[in-house]
Amino acid sequence: MAETTNPSMITIDGKQYDVNDLSENAKSQIANLRVTDQEIQRLNQQLAIAQTARAAYARALEAELPKTEQ
């Protein structure tokens, strides 16, 4: 789903629709999609934060391990 610059128009699967002409159920589904897209974005940001923290913890652990000769 991609939106155009006109707030009353929405593009879905390459077709443009005037949101004002859609049923209340269709408008509700659009709202649901927007909310879930925002939640996916938030979760992706949280995942990036967790992955960064994990990498930092792994580096800190590596620095604390005894050095061994191979």
Backbone as JSON Lines, residues from 0, in Angstrom:
{"i":0,"aa":"M","n":[0.86,-1.17,0.0],"ca":[0.0,0.0,0.0],"c":[0.9,1.23,0.0]}
{"i":1,"aa":"A","n":[0.67,2.13,-0.92],"ca":[1.43,3.39,-0.98],"c":[0.44,4.53,-1.15]}
{"i":2,"aa":"E","n":[0.74,5.63,-0.5],"ca":[-0.16,6.77,-0.58],"c":[0.43,7.85,-1.47]}
{"i":3,"aa":"T","n":[-0.44,8.64,-2.06],"ca":[-0.01,9.78,-2.85],"c":[0.04,11.01,-1.95]}
{"i":4,"aa":"T","n":[0.42,12.15,-2.53],"ca":[0.51,13.37,-1.73],"c":[-0.87,13.94,-1.41]}
{"i":5,"aa":"N","n":[-1.88,13.58,-2.17],"ca":[-3.24,14.02,-1.89],"c":[-3.79,13.14,-0.75]}
{"i":6,"aa":"P","n":[-4.1,13.75,0.41],"ca":[-4.52,12.93,1.56],"c":[-5.83,12.18,1.35]}
{"i":7,"aa":"S","n":[-6.67,12.6,0.41],"ca":[-7.92,11.88,0.19],"c":[-7.77,10.75,-0.82]}
{"i":8,"aa":"M","n":[-6.57,10.65,-1.44],"ca":[-6.32,9.59,-2.41],"c":[-5.37,8.56,-1.8]}
{"i":9,"aa":"I","n":[-5.59,7.31,-2.17],"ca":[-4.71,6.24,-1.72],"c":[-4.47,5.32,-2.91]}
{"i":10,"aa":"T","n":[-3.26,4.8,-3.0],"ca":[-2.91,3.88,-4.07],"c":[-2.75,2.49,-3.48]}
{"i":11,"aa":"I","n":[-3.49,1.55,-4.0],"ca":[-3.43,0.16,-3.55],"c":[-3.26,-0.72,-4.78]}
{"i":12,"aa":"D","n":[-2.2,-1.5,-4.78],"ca":[-1.89,-2.4,-5.9],"c":[-1.89,-1.65,-7.24]}
{"i":13,"aa":"G","n":[-1.32,-0.44,-7.22],"ca":[-1.17,0.33,-8.44],"c":[-2.41,1.1,-8.88]}
{"i":14,"aa":"K","n":[-3.5,0.99,-8.16],"ca":[-4.72,1.72,-8.5],"c":[-4.98,2.8,-7.46]}
{"i":15,"aa":"Q","n":[-5.42,3.97,-7.94],"ca":[-5.73,5.07,-7.03],"c":[-7.21,5.05,-6.68]}
{"i":16,"aa":"Y","n":[-7.47,5.33,-5.41],"ca":[-8.84,5.4,-4.9],"c":[-9.01,6.68,-4.1]}
{"i":17,"aa":"D","n":[-10.17,7.28,-4.21],"ca":[-10.53,8.4,-3.35],"c":[-11.09,7.8,-2.08]}
{"i":18,"aa":"V","n":[-10.43,8.04,-0.97],"ca":[-10.84,7.46,0.31],"c":[-12.27,7.85,0.64]}
{"i":19,"aa":"N","n":[-12.67,9.06,0.27],"ca":[-14.02,9.52,0.57],"c":[-15.09,8.7,-0.13]}
{"i":20,"aa":"D","n":[-14.72,8.0,-1.21],"ca":[-15.69,7.19,-1.95],"c":[-15.75,5.75,-1.44]}
{"i":21,"aa":"L","n":[-14.89,5.39,-0.51],"ca":[-14.85,4.01,-0.03],"c":[-15.84,3.78,1.09]}
{"i":22,"aa":"S","n":[-16.2,2.52,1.3],"ca":[-17.13,2.17,2.37],"c":[-16.47,2.41,3.73]}
{"i":23,"aa":"E","n":[-17.28,2.47,4.75],"ca":[-16.76,2.65,6.1],"c":[-15.87,1.47,6.48]}
{"i":24,"aa":"N","n":[-16.24,0.26,6.04],"ca":[-15.42,-0.91,6.33],"c":[-14.06,-0.8,5.64]}
{"i":25,"aa":"A","n":[-14.03,-0.35,4.4],"ca":[-12.77,-0.17,3.68],"c":[-11.91,0.88,4.39]}
{"i":26,"aa":"K","n":[-12.52,1.98,4.83],"ca":[-11.78,3.01,5.56],"c":[-11.22,2.45,6.86]}
{"i":27,"aa":"S","n":[-11.99,1.59,7.51],"ca":[-11.53,0.96,8.74],"c":[-10.33,0.05,8.47]}
{"i":28,"aa":"Q","n":[-10.38,-0.69,7.36],"ca":[-9.27,-1.58,7.02],"c":[-8.01,-0.77,6.68]}
{"i":29,"aa":"I","n":[-8.19,0.37,6.02],"ca":[-7.05,1.26,5.73],"c":[-6.43,1.74,7.03]}
{"i":30,"aa":"A","n":[-7.27,2.14,7.97],"ca":[-6.78,2.58,9.28],"c":[-6.03,1.44,9.97]}
{"i":31,"aa":"N","n":[-6.56,0.22,9.9],"ca":[-5.9,-0.94,10.5],"c":[-4.54,-1.17,9.86]}
{"i":32,"aa":"L","n":[-4.46,-1.06,8.54],"ca":[-3.19,-1.23,7.85],"c":[-2.18,-0.18,8.28]}
{"i":33,"aa":"R","n":[-2.63,1.04,8.42],"ca":[-1.72,2.12,8.84],"c":[-1.18,1.85,10.24]}
{"i":34,"aa":"V","n":[-2.06,1.43,11.14],"ca":[-1.64,1.13,12.51],"c":[-0.64,-0.02,12.53]}
{"i":35,"aa":"T","n":[-0.95,-1.08,11.78],"ca":[-0.03,-2.22,11.78],"c":[1.3,-1.87,11.1]}
{"i":36,"aa":"D","n":[1.27,-1.03,10.06],"ca":[2.52,-0.58,9.44],"c":[3.38,0.2,10.43]}
{"i":37,"aa":"Q","n":[2.73,1.05,11.23],"ca":[3.45,1.81,12.25],"c":[4.03,0.88,13.31]}
{"i":38,"aa":"E","n":[3.27,-0.13,13.69],"ca":[3.74,-1.08,14.7],"c":[4.92,-1.89,14.17]}
{"i":39,"aa":"I","n":[4.86,-2.3,12.92],"ca":[5.98,-3.03,12.3],"c":[7.22,-2.14,12.29]}
{"i":40,"aa":"Q","n":[7.06,-0.88,11.95],"ca":[8.19,0.05,11.95],"c":[8.77,0.19,13.36]}
{"i":41,"aa":"R","n":[7.9,0.31,14.35],"ca":[8.35,0.43,15.74],"c":[9.1,-0.82,16.17]}
{"i":42,"aa":"L","n":[8.56,-1.98,15.83],"ca":[9.21,-3.23,16.2],"c":[10.56,-3.4,15.49]}
{"i":43,"aa":"N","n":[10.64,-2.98,14.24],"ca":[11.92,-3.04,13.53],"c":[12.96,-2.15,14.2]}
{"i":44,"aa":"Q","n":[12.53,-0.98,14.68],"ca":[13.44,-0.1,15.41],"c":[13.89,-0.75,16.72]}
{"i":45,"aa":"Q","n":[12.96,-1.38,17.42],"ca":[13.3,-2.07,18.66],"c":[14.27,-3.22,18.39]}
{"i":46,"aa":"L","n":[14.05,-3.94,17.3],"ca":[14.95,-5.03,16.93],"c":[16.35,-4.5,16.64]}
{"i":47,"aa":"A","n":[16.44,-3.39,15.94],"ca":[17.75,-2.8,15.65],"c":[18.46,-2.39,16.94]}
{"i":48,"aa":"I","n":[17.73,-1.85,17.88],"ca":[18.3,-1.47,19.17],"c":[18.81,-2.71,19.89]}
{"i":49,"aa":"A","n":[18.01,-3.77,19.92],"ca":[18.4,-5.0,20.6],"c":[19.62,-5.64,19.93]}
{"i":50,"aa":"Q","n":[19.66,-5.63,18.6],"ca":[20.81,-6.21,17.9],"c":[22.08,-5.41,18.17]}
{"i":51,"aa":"T","n":[21.96,-4.09,18.24],"ca":[23.11,-3.26,18.56],"c":[23.6,-3.53,19.97]}
{"i":52,"aa":"A","n":[22.68,-3.64,20.9],"ca":[23.04,-3.94,22.29],"c":[23.69,-5.31,22.39]}
{"i":53,"aa":"R","n":[23.16,-6.29,21.7],"ca":[23.72,-7.63,21.74],"c":[25.16,-7.63,21.23]}
{"i":54,"aa":"A","n":[25.39,-6.93,20.14],"ca":[26.74,-6.85,19.59],"c":[27.69,-6.19,20.59]}
{"i":55,"aa":"A","n":[27.22,-5.16,21.28],"ca":[28.06,-4.49,22.28],"c":[28.36,-5.42,23.45]}
{"i":56,"aa":"Y","n":[27.36,-6.19,23.9],"ca":[27.58,-7.14,24.98],"c":[28.57,-8.23,24.57]}
{"i":57,"aa":"A","n":[28.46,-8.69,23.33],"ca":[29.38,-9.72,22.83],"c":[30.81,-9.18,22.8]}
{"i":58,"aa":"R","n":[30.98,-7.93,22.36],"ca":[32.32,-7.32,22.36],"c":[32.86,-7.17,23.78]}
{"i":59,"aa":"A","n":[31.98,-6.76,24.7],"ca":[32.4,-6.6,26.09],"c":[32.79,-7.95,26.68]}
{"i":60,"aa":"L","n":[32.04,-8.99,26.38],"ca":[32.38,-10.33,26.86],"c":[33.71,-10.78,26.28]}
{"i":61,"aa":"E","n":[33.91,-10.57,25.0],"ca":[35.16,-10.96,24.36],"c":[36.35,-10.28,25.03]}
{"i":62,"aa":"A","n":[36.19,-9.03,25.4],"ca":[37.27,-8.3,26.06],"c":[37.56,-8.86,27.45]}
{"i":63,"aa":"E","n":[36.59,-9.47,28.09],"ca":[36.75,-10.01,29.44],"c":[37.28,-11.42,29.47]}
{"i":64,"aa":"L","n":[37.23,-12.13,28.35],"ca":[37.7,-13.52,28.32],"c":[39.22,-13.56,28.37]}
{"i":65,"aa":"P","n":[39.73,-14.58,29.04],"ca":[41.2,-14.69,29.11],"c":[41.79,-14.89,27.72]}
{"i":66,"aa":"K","n":[42.92,-14.28,27.5],"ca":[43.6,-14.41,26.21],"c":[44.34,-15.74,26.18]}
{"i":67,"aa":"T","n":[44.17,-16.47,25.1],"ca":[44.86,-17.76,24.96],"c":[45.69,-17.74,23.68]}
{"i":68,"aa":"E","n":[46.8,-18.42,23.72],"ca":[47.62,-18.53,22.52],"c":[47.19,-19.78,21.76]}
{"i":69,"aa":"Q","n":[47.18,-19.68,20.46],"ca":[46.76,-20.83,19.65],"c":[47.92,-21.48,18.98]}
